[in-house]
């Protein structure tokens, strides 16, 4: 039911493969260990600092506590700049509930802990695709994901009135609001180094720093109560028995993950 990182089991970090640079797997293997372990740029650390600065300056996002938000990445499946840019994954159900009943079965969200702190949200960026957008697009996407975090900061998503509770009745209006928030954030900002990395694409960042690394974790699972015991009993199996597996579409129905795509 829980995953813990910290101490002797640090948060997993992985190289981001950037075509045409030393950050491709083949190029990294050709370098000596000392070069491979050099001063690679940590995307997750830089993005976490940026998000912390944003929530400190933007009143509409001041409820967010970045020590309980984990910034991760997922590899781009293609070299196209269009498609998934980022997503926010809540680690609680509606109203911050840890469990939820679906039919006759009760489910629980898998819990993540980093250095003893429980994580309530994952913000995952699709790399290198996200980094290859324009500066304005990247900053607006960051605001887009942060704004989805519930004002109660309870692990649930922000929900609006009406049928379209996640993006309001007009996604265009939602996106326009995010753009306005981004522009207000930039106005009068005296520490541009916090967001300066957004002005460079993936290739320039990789060449400048000798590579890009970022945190990567599995997507949290929606598990029936008692799933951990069953997994222990069935260790070394790739799949649990069908009788104990959740319905095929249970995770899709129970997990309101939000994606940002262009």
DRENVOLUM-558113 format. One line per field, with one value per residue (C-alpha): residue number from 1; residue in one letter; x, y, z. Coordinates in steps of 0.1 Angstrom, whole numbers, plus 5000, padded with zeros to 4 digits. Layout:
N
seq c(NUM,...)
type c(A,...)
u c(X,...)
v c(Y,...)
w c(Z,...)
This chain:
262
seq c(1,2,3,4,5,6,7,8,9,10,11,12,13,14,15,16,17,18,19,20,21,22,23,24,25,26,27,28,29,30,31,32,33,34,35,36,37,38,39,40,41,42,43,44,45,46,47,48,49,50,51,52,53,54,55,56,57,58,59,60,61,62,63,64,65,66,67,68,69,70,71,72,73,74,75,76,77,78,79,80,81,82,83,84,85,86,87,88,89,90,91,92,93,94,95,96,97,98,99,100,101,102,103,104,105,106,107,108,109,110,111,112,113,114,115,116,117,118,119,120,121,122,123,124,125,126,127,128,129,130,131,132,133,134,135,136,137,138,139,140,141,142,143,144,145,146,147,148,149,150,151,152,153,154,155,156,157,158,159,160,161,162,163,164,165,166,167,168,169,170,171,172,173,174,175,176,177,178,179,180,181,182,183,184,185,186,187,188,189,190,191,192,193,194,195,196,197,198,199,200,201,202,203,204,205,206,207,208,209,210,211,212,213,214,215,216,217,218,219,220,221,222,223,224,225,226,227,228,229,230,231,232,233,234,235,236,237,238,239,240,241,242,243,244,245,246,247,248,249,250,251,252,253,254,255,256,257,258,259,260,261,262)
type c(X,X,X,X,X,X,X,X,X,X,X,X,X,X,X,X,X,X,X,X,X,X,X,X,X,X,X,X,X,X,X,X,X,X,X,X,X,X,X,X,X,X,X,X,X,X,X,X,X,X,X,X,X,X,X,X,X,X,X,X,X,X,X,X,X,X,X,X,X,X,X,X,X,X,X,X,X,X,X,X,X,X,X,X,X,X,X,X,X,X,X,X,X,X,X,X,X,X,X,X,X,X,X,X,X,X,X,X,X,X,X,X,X,X,X,X,X,X,X,X,X,X,X,X,X,X,X,X,X,X,X,X,X,X,X,X,X,X,X,X,X,X,X,X,X,X,X,X,X,X,X,X,X,X,X,X,X,X,X,X,X,X,X,X,X,X,X,X,X,X,X,X,X,X,X,X,X,X,X,X,X,X,X,X,X,X,X,X,X,X,X,X,X,X,X,X,X,X,X,X,X,X,X,X,X,X,X,X,X,X,X,X,X,X,X,X,X,X,X,X,X,X,X,X,X,X,X,X,X,X,X,X,X,X,X,X,X,X,X,X,X,X,X,X,X,X,X,X,X,X,X,X,X,X,X,X,X,X,X,X,X,X)
u c(5000,5030,5062,5090,5121,5149,5180,5194,5167,5169,5143,5149,5164,5170,5187,5164,5172,5176,5182,5213,5232,5253,5221,5211,5217,5243,5263,5262,5276,5305,5317,5338,5320,5334,5319,5286,5283,5293,5272,5240,5212,5184,5150,5130,5150,5148,5111,5104,5122,5102,5069,5078,5085,5052,5031,5049,5041,5006,4978,4955,4981,4993,4976,5001,5029,5056,5072,5042,5043,5067,5079,5087,5090,5078,5097,5083,5071,5078,5099,5067,5063,5026,5008,5011,5030,5023,4998,4989,4980,4961,4969,4935,4899,4872,4873,4906,4893,4920,4895,4865,4839,4831,4804,4810,4847,4866,4897,4926,4951,4987,5006,5040,5065,5098,5121,5092,5069,5037,5032,4997,5003,5026,5033,5047,5063,5068,5104,5120,5088,5078,5112,5108,5078,5081,5089,5053,5038,5060,5052,5015,5016,5032,5004,4979,4990,4994,4959,4944,4955,4926,4924,4921,4954,4938,4951,4921,4918,4902,4866,4845,4807,4788,4793,4828,4842,4879,4884,4852,4827,4853,4888,4898,4888,4906,4938,4934,4932,4964,4981,4971,4984,5017,5020,5012,5039,5065,5056,5081,5099,5134,5148,5146,5172,5144,5126,5155,5158,5124,5140,5161,5151,5161,5191,5206,5201,5217,5247,5252,5251,5263,5229,5195,5183,5149,5130,5109,5084,5057,5022,5002,4979,4943,4943,4916,4919,4942,4961,4995,4989,4979,5010,5032,5016,5019,5055,5074,5042,5037,5000,4977,4949,4918,4896,4916,4924,4903,4879,4897,4883,4884,4915,4902,4869,4885,4916,4908,4943,4946,4967,4978,4983,4987)
v c(5000,5023,5033,5050,5068,5083,5074,5042,5041,5075,5088,5072,5096,5088,5105,5122,5111,5141,5132,5146,5151,5132,5125,5096,5061,5052,5084,5080,5044,5056,5081,5071,5068,5101,5120,5101,5111,5147,5178,5168,5193,5181,5191,5180,5202,5232,5228,5223,5256,5273,5260,5270,5305,5306,5295,5321,5349,5339,5343,5319,5292,5300,5269,5246,5231,5220,5197,5174,5177,5155,5167,5138,5130,5105,5100,5113,5085,5104,5135,5154,5186,5180,5157,5153,5181,5174,5159,5162,5130,5133,5107,5110,5105,5132,5154,5140,5105,5078,5051,5048,5021,5011,4985,4959,4965,4992,5007,5027,5049,5038,5062,5077,5090,5109,5114,5106,5132,5120,5131,5143,5152,5142,5167,5148,5164,5147,5152,5163,5174,5199,5216,5221,5244,5282,5300,5313,5278,5262,5287,5286,5248,5250,5273,5250,5220,5239,5253,5218,5213,5216,5248,5226,5209,5176,5153,5159,5181,5215,5210,5237,5239,5223,5194,5203,5203,5201,5227,5247,5250,5264,5250,5281,5304,5282,5284,5322,5325,5305,5328,5359,5344,5336,5372,5386,5364,5377,5413,5429,5396,5404,5369,5357,5330,5310,5305,5312,5275,5277,5299,5270,5239,5204,5202,5235,5225,5190,5205,5232,5209,5176,5160,5162,5140,5139,5119,5091,5070,5045,5059,5053,5023,5020,4989,4969,4968,4939,4941,4943,4909,4893,4907,4893,4859,4860,4875,4867,4865,4892,4892,4885,4860,4874,4868,4893,4919,4951,4955,4963,4999,5005,5026,5048,5053,5060,5081,5116,5123,5155,5158,5190,5186,5209)
w c(5000,5005,4988,5007,4995,5015,5034,5019,4992,4975,4951,4917,4891,4855,4825,4801,4765,4743,4706,4691,4724,4749,4768,4746,4761,4735,4740,4778,4776,4755,4781,4812,4845,4858,4828,4831,4867,4861,4867,4850,4854,4877,4861,4891,4915,4892,4886,4923,4931,4904,4917,4952,4940,4921,4951,4973,4949,4936,4961,4942,4947,4982,4996,4980,5001,4977,5003,4997,4959,4940,4905,4882,4845,4820,4787,4755,4733,4701,4690,4682,4702,4703,4728,4765,4782,4819,4842,4879,4898,4931,4957,4973,4962,4962,4993,5003,5011,5013,5004,4981,4976,4940,4938,4965,4967,4987,4971,4985,4968,4970,4994,4986,5012,5006,5036,5058,5043,5026,4990,4981,4945,4916,4889,4859,4829,4796,4787,4765,4748,4775,4774,4736,4739,4739,4772,4775,4768,4794,4821,4814,4816,4850,4863,4846,4866,4899,4896,4895,4931,4955,4976,5007,4997,5007,4979,4957,4926,4925,4915,4898,4898,4870,4847,4836,4871,4863,4836,4841,4812,4789,4787,4766,4794,4819,4797,4793,4831,4835,4810,4829,4862,4845,4832,4866,4881,4857,4862,4885,4892,4904,4904,4868,4874,4890,4857,4834,4825,4807,4781,4768,4750,4760,4737,4749,4785,4779,4761,4787,4817,4803,4805,4822,4850,4867,4893,4880,4901,4892,4888,4920,4919,4930,4951,4968,5006,5014,4981,4998,5016,4983,4965,4992,4989,4951,4949,4918,4898,4872,4876,4905,4901,4882,4912,4933,4905,4904,4875,4842,4842,4879,4879,4851,4870,4903,4895,4881,4867,4847,4816,4798,4761,4732)
